[in-house]
Amino acid sequence: MTARVARGDGAPQTSAEERGGGPPRLNMTEPFKKSVAREYFESLVIAVVLALFIRTFVVQAFKIPTGSMEPNLLIGDHLLVNKLVFGPYARDTERMLLPMKEIARRDVIVFKYPEDPERDFIKRVIGLPGEQIEVRHKRVYVNGRLIDEPYAHYLEQPPAVPEELEPGGDRQGLSGDPRENYGPVTVPPKHYFVMGDNRDNSQDSRYWGFLPRDYVKGRALVIYWSYEAETGNLLTGTRWGRLLHQVR
């Protein structure tokens, strides 16, 4: 028992604890409340981080700026590009778990323009590593065989091809225009030969060479919006029939 010291008036003196003094006690059961501003700020940060992750590794928006892929892709088409499908994953487990594939002929891909990597181009894959590519009278031959190209468009249709002008024949008298005659060339390892579908109006591998594998960003997936700017009206300028059109 604690002894009480008498005050001068004879009344016992009480301690600070008995008078309710001493340091204040924290109520540990009271929940911590964040301010509204802080909650909004944290939500915004999470959204930005998630958006950057998706844009960097999963999907990216891309707008068609030129007519090099017409009539399959039009100026003003807005695409979603799958960046995960060609991801540089080395382990077999990653390839099994993730939706990945190798770049194949006919794939429509978005890539960094080799002569100006700050710009993005979109073309179709024609030649794979190790293949021999030759263009004769606008027709494309891979390893000496004519390939079927239902997607190709020409301002002037290719002429009939005489047998003596088939691949391996004499090139004397052929036009030097790369739109009509090109090669033969062999695609080096880890590179691709790409061309626009609009063959008479496309700046592609016939002019600037092979595309390095490391420059490929992804495969064009779907048109999420298409707009014809010349109309000047958002409603009437939207090409409604092209919305959610899969790129092939």
Secondary structure, 3 states (H helix, E strand, C coil): CCCCCECCCCCECCCCCCCCCCCCCCCCCCCCCCCHHHHHHHHHHHHHHHHHHHHHHHEEEEECCCCCCCCCCCCCEEEEEECCCCCCCCCHHHHHHCCCCCCCCCCEEEEEECCEEEEEEEEEEEECCCCEEEEECCEEEECCEECCCCCCECCCCCCCCCHHHCCCCCCCCCCCCCCCCEEEEECCCCEEEEECCECCCCCCHHHHCCEEHHHEEEEEEEEEEEECHHHCCHHHHECHHHCCEECC
